[in-house]
Amino acid sequence: MRDLRRLPLPSDGWMVRASGGVGSPLVSDEPVDVPPHAAASIHAVLLHAGIQPPWNGERAELDSEWVGRTAWTFAREIDVPSHGDGRHCALIIETVDGPCEIVLGGVVLGEHASEHVPFEARIPESLRGTRAVLELRFRAPVDEVLAWQERLGARPVNGDWTPFSFARTAACGFGWDWGPRVAGVGFYGARFDCWNETRITGVSVAQRWNADGTVTVRVMPEGDFDPRALVCIVREREGAAGAPAARHACDARGEATFAPSRLWTTWDRGVREGCWWNAMVGMHDERGAFKPLATTRFALRRIELDTASDDVGRRFRFVLNGEPIFVRGANLIPPLLGARHERDWLGEMRRYRDTGFNMVRVWGGGNYLPDAFHEACDELGILVWQDFMFACATYPEDEPFATLVAHEAAHQVARLSRHSSLALWCGGNEDILAWWSWGWKERLSPGQSWGLRYWTEILPAAVAAGDPGTPYWVESPYSGSMELHPNDPDHGDRHTWDAEAKIEGYRTILPRFSSEFGHQSPPCWQTIVEQCLAPKREPDTMSPEDVVDALKLRQKAWGGDEFQYKPFLSARFRDARDAREYVAQAQHLQARAMDVAMRWLRSGAPRSMGALIWQWNDVWAGHSWSLVDVAGRPKPSWHAVRRACAPRILSIEPTGGFAQHRPGALEVVLSDDRAFVEPGWFAAQRATALVERMDFHGAVKARVRIDLAPFVECGLPAATLRGRIPEEFLAGCARGRECIVARIEGDPTIERAVDFLVDDAELELPGAKLELTADGSASGALRQIRARATVVVREFWIEQHWNAPAAEGDQRTAAASIGMAAGGSQPTTIPSGRPSGSDAVTGELDVHARNANWRTLLPGDEVILPDGVELLCWSANVFARRS
């Protein structure tokens, strides 16, 4: 970048002090050291100083809520760049989280009120070359939103949370139904920019696709420059085999139009090698040679949102490079306390992709995520549904908020438009739904603004101006019209939280696209023991009531355990005998719910074209809907979803003659992702399913072969093969003691489907008997245990808790667990044969778990388990009320 010098401010040597509010009497008048940081968060500072953790054991965050009612000042003496560093100088802070006045050497540089845009201010000439104190004077964030509410009038927000809609910061920091109230302040990415003539602060790239198949790429530099002197060029990073890299000069508008040869796609559609381009901004020197000042990478892809009307309603399906795609993924919630800037996003999204997901939704109640996240999605081939930061509230359109939102939208669209993974801009989350359905329009005063102009005017205008190649959707959920209920299952996208659509009940509603659905569970048992319990607790002797009590302040959802767990557990399982089993039962139901829902939604294609689970991750060790807990431990639901996201899955579903809220007849359904890539090939496919009625000891009571044929709906090409199970096949069935098993004849690569015909309370599942034998260990590998089922074992899974090494000298073997495994209503315990803890051992254990977890075992089935640590194996048989 010509003449530009970027001088990061030191990350060490900062101090912070309470400068007003309720917390001032609680902390010393002496400033507190801020540890060296990438992102400074007041909660992290207080934790490091031993003053106050953001949450602690069974007190949860109760003791730290004063932090958000306190004003804080971060300060450090710094060297202000001299004129020798550049004629112009500006202070840049990438993220200022909280209402803040920025002061340098006693001179107020400016006020900042939005976490979602950087702060920038020119340095006064009088301060150049001096040593001065930089102060970030934060006002108490909770008091600030309360003051705005008093000034502009109360507006409804979800729950009893602080009125977060009066702050342009992460709404969930003020409390949510899966996370703590940890409103705080902090900052990230402070630096000086110094330059003489030209400063390029960033390069955004937008693509617009034309009817003739060409693409128009627009390169838009940002910063301080004479636009007449700049030259923009787009160039392939590598040419096709045997061909030079293509290069196109942009016109005076910064645009170049051409026909691309290779396009970016998702990981499940192909490779991305050779699809990358560079957008270069520079100048010609006195000899006419191009000298680049700034370069950014991008890739070309054509992403469309098909919302056309059909004979069912309004579609909602993504079309990538001309091919429709069934979306599989989850909603991602933001790491709190500045952790998003320090997270290993590449590692996180590799695990996400390994689940079988091809899209992630960045939910609107948090933050815009850093470039590292989006670059990981580009690299790994994961589409991004990007919400603007609005969620579950009514928002003021008064000033200064309207201007803040417009600035935020323009900035974020420019920042993210270059990312090939970006698939959708969405106005926000559940704001229109809440206005429509939660009694909010009745609570608003006549003429009071509530945010509609943001979602229908300001935000779409920003996208149209800065990223015309990416679709915009008004809100989530939304039916496509303010005249229809936003959660209409036949129109647009839907959030399925209906009381009747729980666990097996998911199969009564078939949305066009499910952008939220989920079922709550606790964290993994080991995480609870490590992070949630008071010292007085003895985990091994805790009752179910004890663990409910221990986690009561970490249960933020409506109705608590009495609503979230009790009715579902009571209807299906016997009472848990201890705390650990209570946690296992709750996690088991979440896994079943997500398994049922994902398979159901996939079986409904092409009518149903997307499934985004609520939620992927956690911010703390609390009750939530996550697949992976805050310690990174996968819940059984992760394994269930991973199996349900296989490219080809077989299931038994009530799809025959389905109508909303009324299930149809049972059918065998084969879902195949290839149907979307090669619709002509799929239309010619046929398959035969061998379907058996089997009792729980393996005896086949009836057998039938069913022809599966493509199922066409909504005027779209078929995406499934289906065949109805004849009613006479079930005649004489002992429904409480039998199940249905379906396999595709001639194709053992497709995992079989197993379906149970009555509710858990009516099933007479036998004890989960496993015959265990130990194999000799190969050099450097764990000994293996073969566990062979002798009866039907419904939904077998391993409780993963092998992070801690086993005790030294523990020489127990698999033989010791055979007697324990014979008990019908006890979990199978496989004790440790040797200590573990190395990455190699943990990796091998993970492989075992992935292969074994969340499978319904039939008599004769084997799973291979490691003999390296103690394992606890659960199943629905263990929890059965009648066994």
N, C-alpha and C positions, 0 to 999 in steps of 0.2 A: 504494500500500500504506500504510494508515493508520499514521502514526507511525514507519514504518520508513525508516531511512536506510542505504543500502549505500555503504560507503566502501572502494573498492578500494585495496589496498596498492600502493605504487609498484613499477613493473616495472624501475626502474633503481636503482643504488646497492647492489646485493647483492654479497656476497663469498662465496667458497667456499674451504675448505681441506681437505686430507686430514687426517683425525683418527684414523687407525688403519689397521691392515691392511697388506697387502703393498705398497701403492702409496706409503705415506708416505715411504720413502727416495727415491722416484723423482721427487717434486715438491718444490718449495721450501717451506720453512716459512711463507713469506709467503702471505697469502690471495690468491686470484686473482679479478680482476674478473669478474662475471657480466654479459654484455652485456644491454642492455634486451631484455626477452623477453615473449612471451605465455606460453610454456611453458619453464621452466628445465630443461634436461637436462645432466647432468654431461658427457656426451660432447660436446654442443654448446659447452659452456664451454671444455673442454680444446682443442677444435679452434680456437675463436676466439682463445684465448690463445697458440696456436702450440706447445702442449705435446704434444698427442697427438690426431691424427684418429681417429675410430672405426674407419676402415679406410683403407687406403692402397695403391694400385697392386697389384702382384703379391704383396705381403705380406698382402693382405686385412685381416682384423681381428686378425691374430696378435699384433701389437705392442700392442694395446689391451686384451687380456683381463685385465690386472691391474686395470683400472678397477673391474670387478665384485668384486674381492677387497679393495677399499679402502673404509673408512668415510669419509663426507664430511659436512661441516657447512656448510649455507648460512646466512648471517646478514645481518641489516640492522637498523640502528637505526630505530625507527618511533615515530610519535606515537600513543599509545593514546587512543581517544576518551574524552572526559570525560562526566560525567553530563548535561551540556548537550546531548549528542547523543542521549540516550535513557537511560531508567532501567536497561535491560538492554543487554548488549553481548556478542557472541559472535564468535570468530574462526572463519572458514570458509575451508577450502582445498579446492577442488573435486576436485583430484587430487593425491594424495601417492603417488608411485611408489617403493616400497621401504620396508623396515621402518624406522620413524622415531619418534624422541622429539621432541615439539614443546615448546619452552621459551621463555617470555616473561619478561624481566626476572629471570631466575634461577628462575622458578616453572615447574615442569613442568605443562603444561596437559593432556598426555595422550600415550599411545602410539598409533601407527596402523600397521596391518598389511595393509591392502587398498587396492590402487589403484582398485578398482571401486566404492567408496563415498567420499563426501566426509568430510573431518575437520571436526568442530565441537566447540568448547569455550567455555564461559562465561569471561569475563574477570574475574579476582578484583577485588574492590572496591579493594584496595590499589594496583592498577596503573592505575586509571582516571585519565585526564588526565595521565599521566606520559609521558616519553620513555624507551623501553626497547629493549633488543636482542631481536629475535625470532630464534630459532635453530631450524633443522630439522636435527636430529642423526640422520643416516642411518647405519645399520649396513651393513656390506658385504653386498650381496644374495646373492652366491654362498656366502659363509661362513654366512649365515643359513639357507639351505635345507639345507646340509650338516649344520648343528647340529640342525635339526628332524628330519632323516633319522636321525641318531644317536639322538635322543630317542625317536622313535615307531616306528622300524624301517623298513628299506628297502622300497620298493615299486617295481615295474617302471615305467619310462617308455620312450618310444620312443628307439631309437638309443642312442648313448653320451652323450647330453646330460646336463647337470646336472639333478638331480632337482627340476625346476621345480614339481612337484605340491605342494611344501611352501610355495609362495608364492602369494598371491592377487594376481598381477600378470601381465603379458603373458608367457605361456609361451614364445613364440617369441623373446623377447629373450635366452633362454639357449641359443639355437642351434636351427636347423631345417634341413630338407634343401633349402631355397631361400634361407636367410638367414644372417647372421653371428651369432656369439656376442657380443652387446653388452649383457650385463646391466649395468644402471646404475641411477641414481636421479635423481629430479627432482620438480618440482611445477608446478601450474598453478592459476590462478584464486583467489588469496588475497585476502580482503576482511574487513572488519568489518561485521557487522549490528548496528544499534542501534535500539531501539524502546522505547516506553513501555508500551503495552497489547497491541497486536495485531501479529503478524508472520506474513505468508503467504509462505512460502519457495517454494511451487510449487503448481500445481493439476494433478492427474491426472484423466483422463477415461476412463471405461470404458463400453463399450456391450454390451448383452445383447439378443439378438434373440429375439422371442417367436413362438409358433406362428401367431398371427393376423397376422403381418407388421409389427407395431409393434416399436419399439425402445425399450428402457429405457436412458437415459443416466444414469450416476452421476458426479457431480462430487465430487472428494475433495480438499479443501485440505490443505496440510501447513504446519506451523509452530507458532506459539504463539498461542493464541486461546481464547476461550470459545465452544464450538461452538453454544451456545444463542443467541448473538448474531449468528451468521453467516446470510446468505441466499445461496442458489445459484440461478442462472438460466442457462438455455441459450437462445440467440437466434441466428437466422439472420443472417449478415452482410449478405445482400441477399435480398429476396423474389423469388419467381417473377415473370415479366413481368406488370406491372399489379397485383401483390398486395403487401401490406405484409409485412415480414419477420416470420416466426413467432417467438413468444416463449413459453417455458414455464418456470414456476416449479417448483423442485425441492421435494420433500417433506422431512420431517425427516431422512430417510436420505440426502438429497442426490440423489434420483432423480426423473426426469421420464420419462413414457412417452407416446409419440406416434407417428404414422405419418409418416415422412419423405417428401418429394416428390422430392428429388434425391439421388443417391448418388455417392460418389467412385468412380472407376474407373481402370484403367491407361491409359497413353497410347495403346495400340493398341486400346482398347475405346471411346474417346470422350473428350469434354472434361470438365474439372473446374470449369468456371466455374459459379458459383452454388451449389456444394456445401458451402461453408464455413460453420461455426458458431462462435460464441464461447461459452465457458463462463466465467461471471462469478461471482466470489465477493465479497460486500460486506456492508454493513449498512444498515439503515434509520435515517435521521437522526430528529431529534426531531419533524419534520413528516411522517414516514412516507415520504420520498423515498428511493429506492435509491441508495446511493453505492458504486460498485465499488471494491474494494481490489486485486483481481488478476484478470486476464483471460488466457485461453489459447485458441488456435485449434485446431479439430479438424474432421473431416469424418466422415460416416457411410458405412459400407460393411459389407456382410455377407460375411465370409470364413469358409469352411468347408473342412475337410480330409476328403475322402471316403476312408475306409479300409475300406469294406465288402468282404466276401468275394464273389468271383464264380467263374466256372468255370475261371479260371486260377490265382487265388490271392487275395491281398489288394491292393486298389487303393491308389494313393497319388496323388490328384489334388486340386488346389485348385479350389474353386468360388467365384467372385466374383459377388456379387449374383445368385445363382441360375444363373450360367452357368459351366461348366467352362472352364478356361484351360490351354493348353499352355504350360508355363513354359520360357522361354529366358533363360539368364543365366550368371553365373559366380560363383565364390567370391572374396571380397575379403579380402586380408590387410592387417593394420594398418600404417600408416606408423609407423616406429620413431622413437625419440628425441624424442617429444613432437610430431612433425610433424602428427599428426592434428588438433591444435587449431588449426593455422595453415593447413591445406590449403584450397584452393578447391574445396569439395565441390560447389557448384552446377555449376561448370565440369566437374569430374570426372564427375559423374553425367549431365550433358548428353552427353558423349562416350560414356558407357556406354549411354545410351538410343539414341544414334545407331547403335550396333552392331546394334540390333534386339532388345535385351534388355528383358524386362519384370519380371525379379526379380533381386535380388542377395542372396547369402548372406553374412552377417557371421559369419565362421568363428570357432570357439571357442578357438583357440590364441592369440588376441590381446587386443584391448580392446573394450569397448563404445564405440561411436563417438559423437562429440559431436552435440548437437542440430542443428548445421548440416547434417550428413549426412542425418539423418532428415527435416529440413524440405525438403531438396533432393529426396528421394525422394517426399515428399508432393506437392510442387509439380509434379514431372515425371511422376508417375504410374508409379513403379517400386515393385513389391512388395519387402518386406524379409523374408527368412528370418533370424531372429535366434537365433544360438546363445548359450547361456550359456557362460561362459568355462572350458571344460574340453576338453582335447584330448590324445589319444594317451598316456594315462597311467592309473595307478591312484592314487586320491586318499584321503588319510586322512580319516576321519569323526570323529577324536578332536577334543577341544577344544584350541585355540580355533577350529579350522577349521569345525566344524559351525555355530557361531554366526556366524562371518564369512560363510559361504555363505548362511545364511538372511537375514542383514542385506542382503547384496549382492542377492539375488533380490528381496526386497521393494522395495529402493530402485530397481533398474533397471526392474522392472515398473511401478512408479508413474511413473517418469520417462518411459517410452516408450509407455505405454498410449494416450496421446492421438493418436498418429500413425496416420493412416488407412492409410499404406503398410505398417504392420506386419502381416504375414500369418501368421507362425509363430514360436512359441517352441520351441526345440529344446534338449534337455538338454546336449548336447555333441557332440564329434567323435571317433569311432573308439575310444572307451573300452571299450564293451561288445564291439565287434569285437575289440579287442586282447585283452581278457580271454578271449574265446571261442577265438580262432584263433592267437594269437601265443605260446602257452605260458605266459601270465601267471597263470592260475588255479593252475597247478601250482607256480609260484614263490612264491605267497603263503603265509604261515604260516597254520595252522588258525585260523579265527576272525578273521583280520586284515581290517579294513575296506578297501574299495577304491573307494568312491564310489557304489555302486548306490543307496543310500538317497537321495542327492542327486537322482538322475535320476528315480527312481520315486516319491518322497514329497515331499521338501522343495521342489523346483523346481515341480512341477505344483501343489502347494498354493498357492504364491505366485502363480502365474498364475490359478488359479481364484479367489483372493481379490481380485486387483487388476486382472485383465484377462480376464474370462470370455468376451469376444467374440472372442478370438484363440485359435486352436487351439494345443495343446501336443503335441509328439512327443518320445518318451523320449530318443532318441539318433539320431545319423546315422553309419553306416547302422543301420537297425533293421527287423526283419521284422514288428513288432507283437506279438511274444511272445518271452519268454526261452526258450521251448521250441523255437524255430526258429533256425537260423543267422541272425545279424543281416544277412548279405549275400545272403540267398536272392533270386535275381533275380525270382521270381514274387510276392514279398511285400514291401510297404513300399518304402522307398528303398534305393538301393544305391550303393556306391563301386566303380567298375570299374577296377581296377588289375591284373587277371589277366594272367599272362604271355602267354596266348594271345590276349588282346584288345588287340593293339597295331596301330595304323594300320588296315589293311583288316580286321584281326581283330575290330574292334569289332562287325562284322556277324555275329558268332556268339553274342552275348549281347544279350537285349532286356529290360532291367529295367522294372519298373513306373514307376520314377522314378530318374533318374541324378543324384545330388547331388554326385558327384565323378567326373571322368574327365579325363585330360590326357596330354600328351606333352611331354617336356622339349626346350628349345632354348637356345642362348646368347642374350645380348643382341644388339641390332643392332650391326653392325660399327663404325659411327661411335661408338657408346657405348663399345664396348670400347677403341677408340683413345683416346678422351677420358679414360676413368676407370680402366682396368685395367692398362695396360702400364707397365713400367719405362722410364726414359729411354733405356736402352741399346737398346731395341727399334726396329727400322725396320719399320713396319707393312707397307710395300709389298713387303718381301722375306721376310716371315715365312712359314714352312711350316705345314702342319696340325699337325705335332708342336710347333712353337713356340707356337701359340695354345693348344693343350692344356696345355702347360707353364705358360704365362703365367696361365691361369685355374684352375690346379689347386687353389689354396686357396679359390677361389670355387665349386668344384664340391663341393657338400655331399651329393649324393644317393648312395645305396648303389651301390657298384660303379664310380663315376666314369664317365668317358667310355667306358671299355671296356664297360660294361654299358648305359649310357643311350643311347649313339649307335652304337658300332661295329657291333653285329650288324644293326641296321636299315639303316645306310648300306651296309655290305658286301653285304647281300642285294639291294640295289636299284640302287646307283649305282657308277660307276667311282670310283677314288680321287681325292680332291680334289687339285688341283695347287698350291694355296697356302692360306694361312690364311683369306683372305676367302671363298674358295669353300667351304672346310670349314664355315664359319659359315653360308653360304647353303644348303648341302645340309642341315644340321641344322635350320635354320628351315623349309626346304621340307617336310621330313617332318612337322614339327609342324603346319604348315598343312594338309597332306593329312589327317593324323590327325583334326584337329578338323573339317574339312570332312566327311569320311566319317562321323564319329560324330554330328555334329549332324543331318545328313540322314537317317542311319539311325534315330536316335531319333524324329525327327519322322515318318518313314514308318511307324513302329510304333504310332502313335496309333490308337485310344484306349487300347490296352493300355499303351503307354508315354506318360507324360504330363508329362515334365519332363526338362530337360537343363541342368545347372549345371556349367560347365566349371571345372576347376582349372587356372589361376587367372586373375584379371583383371590384377593389377598386380604390381609388384616393389618391394622395399625397398632394393635396391642393385643394382649392375651385376654380377650373377652368373648362373650357370646356373639356370633355373627353368622352370616350366610356364606363364609369363605370356603374355598376348596383347599387352600393352603393356609396354615395358621401363621402367626407372627414370627415363630421360630423357624419357619421354612419347612415345617413337617406337613407332609400331605395327609389330609384326612381320607378316610375310605371313599368319600365322594369323588376325590381326584381320580382314584383308580377306576371307579364306576364310569365317570365321564370319559376317561381316556379310552375305555373299551367301547363306549357308545359312539365315539368319534372316529372309529375305524372307517377307512374309505368305503368298505362294503360291509353292511350289517344286515343280519336277519333278525326279525322280531315277529311277535304275534300280537296283533293290535286290533282294537274294535273299530276298524276303519270302514267296514262294509255298511254303506247306507248312512254314514255319519251325518248328523246335523248338530249345530252348536248346542251345547248343554245336553246332548243326548247321544250316548255312544252307539255305534253300529254293531254289526255282526263281526265275529272274530275272523281275521284274515292273517295269512302268512305274508309278510311284506319283506321284500329284498330291496334295500336302498343302496344305490351305487353312484358315487360321485362322477363316474365316467359318463353318466347319462347327460350331464350338463355340457361336457366337452364334445361328445360325439352323439348327439341326439338321434341321428339317422341310424347309427349302429345299434343304439339301445332300443329303438323302436322295433327292431327285428329280433330282439333277444327273447328267449323263452327259457324257463327252468322248471324243474320238478322238485318239489319239497316232499320228503318223507316225514310224515307226521305220526307220532306215536303217543298213545295214552299210557302212562307208566305209573305204577304205584311206587311208594317211597322206598321199596326194597328192590326195585329194578325189574319187576315183572311187567311185561308189555301186555296191556289189556285190549288194545285196539290199535290198528295201523291203517293208514290211508296215504295214497300218493296224490298230491294236489299240483295241478299245472299252474304255474305263475306266468302272467302276461302283463305287458305294459299297461299302466293305468293313466289315462289321459283326463285332465281336468283343467278348467279355467282357460281353455283355448291354448294351452301351452304344451310343449312336448312332454312325454311321460318321463318321470324321474324315479319311479318304483315299478317293480314287478309284484303283482298281488294275486292271491288266490284264496277264495273263501273256504273256511273249514266247514264241512257239511254238518248240519244239526244232528243227523243220525250218528255221527262219530262220537258225540257226547252222550248218547243214550245209555242209561245204566251206569253212568260214571259215579264213582264214589268221590265226590268233589273234594272232600276234606282229606282224602288219603291218596290222591292222584295228581299228576301234573301232565302238561302237554309238552312234548319235545319235538322240535322241527329241525331238519337238516336239509341242505341242498345236496341232492344226489349228484355224485360225480365231481364235487368241488369241496374237498376237505379244508381248503384255506379259509372258508367262511365259517365263523364261529356259530355253533348251533344256538337256537333260541329255546328258552324254557319259560313256560307260563303257568301260573297257579290260578285256580278257578274260583277260589273263595277267599274271603278276608283272613288275615292271620289268626283271628280269634277262633275261626272254624277249622283251621288246618290242624291235623294231627301229625305234626312232624316228629320223626323218631329222634332219639339222641344222636348227636353228630359224631358217629363213631368213625375214627380214622385208625387204620393199621399203619404203624410206623416202623420203618426199617432204616438202618444207617448204612450208607455206603462208605467204603474206605476213601480217605482224602488223598487227592493228588498233591504233589509237592507244591507248596505255596498257595494252595486253595483251601477254602473251607470244606470240612466234611459236609456231605449232603445227607439229608433225611428225606426219604420217600414217604409221603403221606397218602395212603390209598383209602378212598371212600368206600364204605360198605353199605351205605344208604344214601338217599338224596340229602345233600347238605346245601341248604338254600343260602346263597349270598355269603360265601366263605370269604373272610378277610383276615389279614394279619395286622395286629396293632404294632405299628412301627415305633420302637423306642430304643433303638440300638446306638444312639449317640454316645451314651456313657459306657466305658469299658466294664466288662464283668470283673468280679473280684478275683484277685490273684489266687491261684491254687484251686480254682473251681474246676473239678474234673468230672462233673456229672455228664452223663451221656444220654443219647436219645432214648435208650431202653428204659430209663427211669420215668419217662413221661407216658409210656404206653398205658399203664394202669389209669393215670389221670385222664387220658383221652377217652376212656370207655364210658365215663359218666355222661348221661344224656343232656343234662342241663347245666353242665360246667364247661367253661371254655377249655380248649385244648392248650396245655402249657408245654412248650418244648424248651427245656432248660439249656443253659449255655454249656458248650463243650470246651471253650477256651476264650480267653479275653479278646476283645476286639477294640477298634478305635482308629485304625489307620484308614486313610482315604480309600485304599484298595479294597479293604474289607467292607467298608461302608458302601462302596460302589457295587460290590458283588451282592450285598444284601438288597440294595435297591433293585437290581435286576431280578432277583428272586421274588421280591414283593410285587413288581410289576407283572410278572408272569402268573403269580398265584392269586393276587388280590381281586376281590369282588367277582368270584365265579360261583355259579351254582354247580356243584359237583354231583355227578350221577354215580351209582355203584360201579366200581372199577376204575373211576378216574383217579389219576395221581397228580399231586403237585410236589414239586421239588423245593424243599425248605433248607435253609442253611443251619448248620450246627455250630454257629459261631457265637451266638448270643441267645439269651432267653427270649422266646417269642410267645405271644399270647394270641391265639387264633379264635375269632368269633364267627358266629353265623346266626341266621334267624332261628335255627334249631335250638341254639343255646337259650334264646329269649322266649321260646314258644310257650304259650299258656297251656296248650294241650300237647303233651309229648309222652 
